[in-house]
Amino acid sequence: MKHYAVAEIDVTDPAWVRDYVEQVTPMVERRGGRYLARTAQISKIEGERTPPQTYLIIEWPSKEVADEFYESEEYRPYRERRQAGARNEFLLVAGEDITGAAATLP
C-alpha cells in the first residue's frame, strides 16, 4: 500500500536547505518516492494553527520503503541538519480510506 510522508517545515537556519534539496531529492527518487508537493503556497481554509512556511508531500510505494529511507545512513546526516535548522512536523500516512466509502488508487 502506498504511504505519504506529510511534513510541515519552518526553517530557522537556511544554511542546510540547498544541499538538502540537491542531495535528498535523488535519494527519494531512487527508492521509488515521488514528490507531490514541496511548496510555500499554502491557503488556510479552516483551523486554529498557523500554517507552516513549507508543506511537503512525498508518495512512497510502501511503508517499508519510507521507513528504510528515513532510517538510512545515507539520509541520516541530512535529516540531522534539517532537524537542527528547522521546526518540523513529519507524518507517514497510509494511502487508504478506512471507511471504504471512497475509491482509492492501487
Secondary structure per residue as TSV (DSSP state, phi and psi in degrees):
chain	resnum	aa	ss	phi	psi
A	1	M	-	360.0	137.8
A	2	K	-	-65.7	149.9
A	3	H	E	-131.2	155.6
A	4	Y	E	-125.7	122.9
A	5	A	E	-82.8	124.2
A	6	V	E	-121.1	122.9
A	7	A	E	-131.6	142.6
A	8	E	E	-114.0	125.3
A	9	I	E	-129.5	127.0
A	10	D	E	-117.4	107.8
A	11	V	E	-72.7	129.0
A	12	T	S	-107.4	-23.7
A	13	D	-	-142.5	106.2
A	14	P	G	-73.8	1.9
A	15	A	G	-59.7	-27.6
A	16	W	G	-87.8	-17.9
A	17	V	H	-64.4	-51.5
A	18	R	H	-59.5	-50.0
A	19	D	H	-63.1	-39.6
A	20	Y	H	-59.2	-51.6
A	21	V	H	-62.1	-45.4
A	22	E	H	-64.8	-38.1
A	23	Q	H	-91.5	-37.7
A	24	V	H	-79.0	-33.6
A	25	T	H	-54.4	-50.9
A	26	P	H	-67.1	-27.9
A	27	M	H	-62.4	-45.0
A	28	V	H	-62.3	-48.5
A	29	E	H	-65.4	-35.9
A	30	R	H	-62.8	-26.2
A	31	R	T	-94.0	7.0
A	32	G	T	88.6	6.6
A	33	G	-	-77.2	154.7
A	34	R	E	-141.2	125.1
A	35	Y	E	-72.2	121.2
A	36	L	E	-96.5	-28.9
A	37	A	E	-156.1	137.7
A	38	R	E	-149.3	91.7
A	39	T	E	-146.8	154.7
A	40	A	S	-105.1	-1.0
A	41	Q	-	-89.3	94.2
A	42	I	-	-124.8	127.1
A	43	S	-	-110.9	117.5
A	44	K	-	-77.2	128.1
A	45	I	-	-106.5	-34.1
A	46	E	S	-158.5	154.8
A	47	G	-	109.4	173.6
A	48	E	S	-99.8	-27.1
A	49	R	S	-72.3	150.1
A	50	T	-	-76.2	131.2
A	51	P	-	-62.3	149.3
A	52	P	-	-74.1	169.5
A	53	Q	S	-65.5	-41.2
A	54	T	E	-134.9	141.3
A	55	Y	E	-120.0	138.9
A	56	L	E	-133.0	135.6
A	57	I	E	-134.1	124.4
A	58	I	E	-119.3	130.3
A	59	E	E	-90.6	126.6
A	60	W	E	-111.9	148.1
A	61	P	S	-66.7	-23.6
A	62	S	-	-163.5	165.6
A	63	K	H	-63.9	-39.7
A	64	E	H	-60.7	-42.5
A	65	V	H	-66.0	-43.8
A	66	A	H	-61.9	-44.9
A	67	D	H	-63.8	-43.0
A	68	E	H	-60.8	-44.3
A	69	F	H	-60.3	-50.8
A	70	Y	H	-60.3	-37.1
A	71	E	H	-91.3	-2.4
A	72	S	-	-67.9	148.8
A	73	E	T	-65.2	-30.4
A	74	E	T	-63.0	-42.0
A	75	Y	T	-83.7	-27.0
A	76	R	H	-46.0	-51.0
A	77	P	H	-64.8	-30.0
A	78	Y	H	-74.8	-40.2
A	79	R	H	-60.0	-45.2
A	80	E	H	-63.9	-40.3
A	81	R	H	-65.9	-40.7
A	82	R	H	-62.6	-45.7
A	83	Q	H	-63.0	-34.5
A	84	A	H	-75.4	-27.2
A	85	G	H	-110.1	15.5
A	86	A	E	-160.8	157.0
A	87	R	E	-92.2	127.2
A	88	N	E	-129.3	142.3
A	89	E	E	-125.5	115.4
A	90	F	E	-118.9	131.3
A	91	L	E	-129.2	151.1
A	92	L	E	-117.6	117.9
A	93	V	E	-114.0	129.1
A	94	A	E	-69.0	140.1
A	95	G	S	-85.9	70.1
A	96	E	-	-144.1	161.7
A	97	D	-	-115.6	105.0
A	98	I	T	-64.9	-17.0
A	99	T	T	-85.2	-21.8
A	100	G	S	75.2	7.0
A	101	A	-	-79.8	-26.0
A	102	A	S	-108.0	149.2
A	103	A	-	-75.1	131.9
A	104	T	-	-116.3	153.2
A	105	L	-	-75.5	148.3
A	106	P	-	-66.5	360.0
